[in-house]
């Protein structure tokens, strides 16, 4: 003899199983999306490396190089408007004379990067580590350095600033000292 509660229990069990299945599917989809995003970011980094090696001057506008590791890459005169270098590691990368308007370097680690004569208008260096970075004659109008950290041995000769450039006190002092 079946209890009156049996259909209710079955309904609750089916509902719980459906919720569990939905939860697992969402986690699987999220993991798949994260893998796809990581693959896209690596493809963008590979394209940037090939572009530099072959000396081609194509637009890399809006490229997502989040978390990329680029070392000894020549990207002189690159068009990297609004590119994302969030949490990227750049070592000995030449971005001289490049257009990096609105680029996002937040949380990035930059070592020996050359931004000489680059356009870094409205670029974001929030929480970035800057070591031995050359900003000589770069356009830093509207760029955000207010929360940059570990700014060691950077070159600031002849940089272009405006009232919207956000500098922390350490950088402000270094720029005023070199001007």
HUSULBEL-V34387 format. One record per run of one state. SS is the DSSP state (a for helix, b for strand, c for the rest). FROM is the first residue (numbers start at 1). LEN is the number of residues. If there is no record, write none. Layout:
# HUSULBEL-V34387
ss = <SS,SS>
from = <FROM,FROM>
len = <LEN,LEN>
This chain:
# HUSULBEL-V34387
ss = <c,a,c,b,c,b,c,b,c,b,c,b,c,b,c,b,c,b,c,b,c,b,c,b,c,b,c,b,c,b,c,b,c,b,c,b,c,b,c,b,c,b,c,b,c,b,c,a,c>
from = <1,5,54,59,60,64,65,69,72,74,75,79,80,84,85,89,92,94,95,99,100,104,105,109,112,114,115,119,120,124,125,129,132,134,135,139,140,144,146,149,153,155,156,160,161,166,168,169,179>
len = <4,49,5,1,4,1,4,3,2,1,4,1,4,1,4,3,2,1,4,1,4,1,4,3,2,1,4,1,4,1,4,3,2,1,4,1,4,2,3,4,2,1,4,1,5,2,1,10,1>
